[in-house]
Amino acid sequence: MSRKIRTTPDVLLILSTLFLGVTTLLAYLDYGHLPEVIPAHFDFMGTVDGYRPKSSLWMFILIGWAIHGTLSFLLYSRYEKMEERARRVLALSIVFLVLFVVMISHDIFSIANNEQVGLHPLTSISLVLYLGVVLLLTVMRPWRTR
């Protein structure tokens, strides 16, 4: 059964796929310019406190694709049985998690190329923002009724 792309979850899923695809492409193109050791772990304040070989970047991007694929599968395998609000929260979760992967990947490249010292402040708090938004969307009643 084919559906037309009209709903908010569809658009969010397409955007998150594009973000992750572009990040993967840029990582592939810039991989040769990275030093052999890149930042791989950060404390809560965004300061680098661990390093790994640059090949570990692919594991991070692969984890991003795995999260994207798993949540997308959950969204569309139960699409007809889910309420619209639940579909939107799950689609928004996919976007936030993909953006988190994109922001950390960007920061890793910037730190490795000596363009910045630690994680960008927004990257450091983005996971907390994500959890807060999902909690609000899940708990609060929708402002609009159907």
N, C-alpha and C positions, 0 to 999 in steps of 0.2 A: 504494500500500500504506500503510495507516495503522497507526501504532504507538501504544500507550498510553504515557503519561508515567510511567515507573517507574525509569529509571536515573539515576545521579548526573549524567552529562553533561546529561540533559534538564532536571533541576532547576536545575543551575548556569546553563544557557543561559537559562532563564526568569528566574532572579534577575538575571542580567546585563542582560537586555533591560529588566526593570523599573527597575533602577538608572539605565540610560542614558535611558530614557523619562522618568523623573521629573526627571533632571538637565536634559533638553531642555525639559520643561515649565516648570521653575523658571527656566531662563534666559530663556525667552520671557516669562514673567510679570514678571521683575525687570529686563529689558533696558532699559526706559524710565528706570529709576532709576540706571543706570550713568553715570559721567562719559563724556565723548566719547573720552577716551584711557584705556586700561586696561593693566595690566601684561601683558606677553606673553612675556617671557624672564627666566629666573632663572639665577643661577650655581649652582655645586654646593652652596653653603651655604644656598640658598633665598632669597637677596637679589635683589630686582628689579633687573635691569640692562638692561631694554629695554621700550619701550611701543609700542602699536599702537592704531589706531582701534578702538572697541568692536565694530564689525562683524566684526573678526577672531575674536571669540568663536565665531561660527557656523562658521568654518572648522575651529576646534579640535573642536567638537562633531561636525561632519560627518566629520572624521577618525576620531573615536571610533566613529561608526556604520559607517564603511567598514571599520575593523579588525574590529569585531563581526560585520559581515556576511560578510566574507571568511573569517574563521576558522570561523564557523558553517557556511558553505558547505563548507569543507574537512572539517569534522567529519562533516556528514551526507551528503556525496557519497561518502565512503569509509567510512561507518559500519560496514557489514557486514564489511569487509575489515580493519578495525583491531582490535588487541587491546584488551581492556577498559582496561588501564592506559594505553595511548596515548590512548584516548578521554577518560579522566579528566584526563590531563595537558593535552590540548588544551582541554577544557572549563574547566579551572582557569586556563589561560592567558587565555581569553576573560574570565573573571571578574576576574582581576588587572588586565588592561589596561583593562577598563571602570572598575574602581574607581580606577585611576590617573587616568583622564579625569575621573571624578566628583570626586576629591579636588582636582585642579588647578583644575577649574571652580569649586568651592567657595572655594578659596583666592583665585582671581582676583576673585571677587565680594567677598570679605572685604577684600582689599587695596584694591580700587577704592572701597569704601565706608568706608575708613579704620578698619576693625575689627581689622586685624592688619597687621604691617609686611612680612613675607615669607612664604614657604611654610611651612606647618606642618612640623615636623621629620619626622613620619611620611610626609608627601608626598615630602619630599626623599630619603628612603631607600627608598621603596616599590618603585622600579624595581629596586634592588639586591636587595631581599628577594624580589621576583618571580623574578629570574634565579636566585637561590640555591635557591628552592623547586623551580623547574622542573628545575634541574640535579640536585637530590637525587632528585626523583621519576623522572627519566629514567635516571639512572645506577644508583641503588640497586635491589636486588631487592625485590619487594613482600613485606611482612611476612606476608601471608596468601596461602595457595595456593588455587587453585580446587578 
